[in-house]
Amino acid sequence: MSVLDSSSTSTANSDKVLFYYNPMSRGRIVHWMLEETGAEYEIKLLAWEKKEHKSPEFLKINPMGKIPAIVHKSVAVTEAAAICTYLADAFPKAGLAPAVDDPARGTYYRWLFFAASCIEPAMMDRKFPRTDPVAASHLGYGSYDDTVNAMEQAVSKGFITGKFSAADVYMSSQIGWCMMNKDLEPRPAFEKYQKLCTERPAFQRFLQKAGSLS
Ligand SMILES: N[C@@H](CCC(=O)N[C@@H](CS)C(=O)NCC(=O)O)C(=O)O
């Protein structure tokens, strides 16, 4: 039976999160985030080799055929940054987002959106350089150097809003991935920030659980 046909479902009344995942993917960001929230979740492991992420069933959840995705209270959420933001609000007891009326909410959104819309493409363009270069003024991220300098500024004092939040889950995941792939130089500010984020018990739990799935 396909993992997508599993008998368990997330209904409008259930608080359980269904998590469509493969540990060899950006789904790792969401896996860490789920551990931070303390939410009950069920992993639906999608096998790359069986192309389960392109199956008609999964395309109903994410028409992009990409991982990660979650279903919570019968609603599908895709895009790792959106999922982190959603989960922080859906499970407020975990305290992973500044309150809506807290000015820190601005800083929180700013760097979450920056990480998704600037860091992601800057690092990908670095890894796979464009044959036909585009002027920095046309690129949302400007230049690789400007993006990296802004990232450094965002994390140089520790957690992005001063208190650990979903923005740190996303930012730290990006930094860790990019440093591991040598798309980002290991500046002291990044290394210090990574230590702070990854020594969290939820990160350690995620690592151990992801390892047992690989
Ligand atoms: N913009 C998406 C990107 C998701 C993505 O590209 N996932 C990759 C794995 S890291 C994937 O599913 N690739 C399989 C494919 O596109 O066939 C996000 O941030 O969640």
The ligand as an SDF file (V2000), in Angstrom:
LIG
                    3D

 20 19  0  0  0  0  0  0  0  0999 V2000
   10.2410   26.0360   -2.5090 N   0  0  0  0  0  0  0  0  0  0  0  0
   10.1400   24.7430   -1.8990 C   0  0  0  0  0  0  0  0  0  0  0  0
   11.2210   23.8660   -2.4910 C   0  0  0  0  0  0  0  0  0  0  0  0
   10.9820   22.4090   -2.1870 C   0  0  0  0  0  0  0  0  0  0  0  0
   11.9410   21.5480   -3.0100 C   0  0  0  0  0  0  0  0  0  0  0  0
   12.5440   21.9760   -3.9880 O   0  0  0  0  0  0  0  0  0  0  0  0
   12.0430   20.2800   -2.6050 N   0  0  0  0  0  0  0  0  0  0  0  0
   12.8970   19.3670   -3.3160 C   0  0  0  0  0  0  0  0  0  0  0  0
   13.6990   18.5640   -2.3040 C   0  0  0  0  0  0  0  0  0  0  0  0
   14.7270   19.5790   -1.3160 S   0  0  0  0  0  0  0  0  0  0  0  0
   12.0490   18.3810   -4.0960 C   0  0  0  0  0  0  0  0  0  0  0  0
   10.9910   17.9860   -3.6640 O   0  0  0  0  0  0  0  0  0  0  0  0
   12.5630   17.9550   -5.2560 N   0  0  0  0  0  0  0  0  0  0  0  0
   11.9560   16.9240   -6.0350 C   0  0  0  0  0  0  0  0  0  0  0  0
   11.4760   17.3770   -7.3630 C   0  0  0  0  0  0  0  0  0  0  0  0
   11.3070   18.5690   -7.5880 O   0  0  0  0  0  0  0  0  0  0  0  0
   11.2690   16.4920   -8.1910 O   0  0  0  0  0  0  0  0  0  0  0  0
   10.2970   24.8430   -0.3720 C   0  0  0  0  0  0  0  0  0  0  0  0
   10.9780   25.7620    0.0890 O   0  0  0  0  0  0  0  0  0  0  0  0
    9.7250   24.0210    0.3640 O   0  0  0  0  0  0  0  0  0  0  0  0
  1  2  1  0
  2  3  1  0
  2 18  1  0
  3  4  1  0
  4  5  1  0
  5  6  2  0
  5  7  1  0
  7  8  1  0
  8  9  1  0
  8 11  1  0
  9 10  1  0
 11 12  2  0
 11 13  1  0
 13 14  1  0
 14 15  1  0
 15 16  2  0
 15 17  1  0
 18 19  2  0
 18 20  1  0
M  END
$$$$
